[in-house]
Amino acid sequence: MRNVLVIGDLHCPFDLDEYLEWCIEQYETYGCNQVVYIGDIIDNHYSSYHETSADGLGGLDELELSIQRVVRWYKAFNKKGTKVIIGNHDRIIMRKAQTSSIPSK
């Protein structure tokens, strides 16, 4: 039997500490044996197609903080059967490359 914990929209580095704690609790409470992230692991605010904040993080700062935050999730749920679906925020860089006529190959 599979009990799947579905985790959505982390938007690292802007994810809440409480969300990780809550997900760990749900995983244990319901005897989950698989984790599926349903996209938007990294926010990529700096490269958004929408208006960005002048006070926001630059690309490198956001990426470095995101990596630190994602590592916490990796350590918590690095179990066999973990799946990650790429979301629209995760695809922003690929979409910007396409918009700029940068070939994908």
C-alpha positions in Angstrom: 0.0 0.0 0.0 1.2 3.5 -0.8 0.5 6.5 1.4 1.6 9.6 -0.5 2.5 12.9 1.1 1.9 15.6 -1.6 3.9 18.8 -1.0 3.0 21.8 -3.0 4.5 25.2 -3.7 7.5 25.6 -1.5 8.7 28.8 -3.2 12.1 28.6 -1.6 13.7 30.6 -0.1 10.4 32.1 1.0 9.0 28.8 2.4 7.8 28.8 6.0 9.7 26.8 8.6 6.4 25.7 10.0 5.4 24.1 6.6 8.4 21.6 6.8 7.6 20.8 10.4 3.9 20.2 9.5 4.8 18.0 6.5 7.1 15.9 8.6 4.3 15.4 11.1 1.8 14.4 8.4 4.3 12.0 6.9 4.7 10.2 10.2 1.1 10.5 11.4 -0.3 8.9 8.2 2.6 6.3 7.7 3.5 7.8 4.3 6.0 5.9 2.2 6.2 8.2 -0.8 6.6 12.0 -1.3 5.6 14.0 -4.4 6.5 17.6 -4.7 4.0 19.2 -7.1 6.1 22.1 -8.4 7.3 25.5 -7.5 10.2 24.3 -5.5 12.1 27.5 -6.0 10.3 30.9 -6.3 12.7 32.6 -8.8 11.1 36.0 -7.9 14.1 37.9 -9.2 13.3 36.6 -12.8 9.5 36.8 -12.7 7.5 37.9 -15.6 5.5 40.0 -13.1 6.8 43.2 -11.4 9.5 42.5 -8.9 10.3 44.4 -5.7 13.2 46.8 -5.9 14.0 45.7 -2.4 13.9 42.0 -3.3 16.9 39.6 -3.5 19.1 39.5 -6.5 19.4 36.3 -8.5 22.5 34.9 -6.9 21.3 35.7 -3.3 17.9 34.1 -4.0 19.5 31.0 -5.5 22.0 30.6 -2.7 19.2 30.9 -0.1 17.0 28.6 -2.0 19.6 25.9 -2.1 20.0 26.2 1.7 16.3 25.9 2.1 15.8 23.0 -0.3 18.6 21.0 1.5 16.3 21.0 4.6 13.5 19.4 2.6 15.9 17.0 0.9 17.2 15.8 4.3 13.7 15.4 5.7 12.3 13.4 2.7 15.3 11.9 0.8 13.6 8.5 0.7 13.2 6.1 -2.2 10.1 7.0 -4.1 10.4 10.8 -3.8 9.2 12.5 -7.0 9.5 16.1 -8.1 7.2 17.7 -10.7 8.5 20.9 -12.3 6.2 23.9 -11.7 5.8 27.2 -13.6 8.1 29.0 -11.1 10.8 26.3 -11.6 10.5 26.8 -15.4 10.9 30.6 -15.4 14.6 30.4 -16.4 13.9 28.0 -19.3 11.0 30.2 -20.4 13.2 33.4 -20.3 15.8 31.6 -22.4 13.1 30.7 -24.9 11.8 34.3 -25.0 15.4 35.5 -25.6 15.8 33.0 -28.5 18.5 31.0 -26.6 18.3 27.5 -28.2 17.5 24.6 -25.9 20.2 22.4 -27.4 
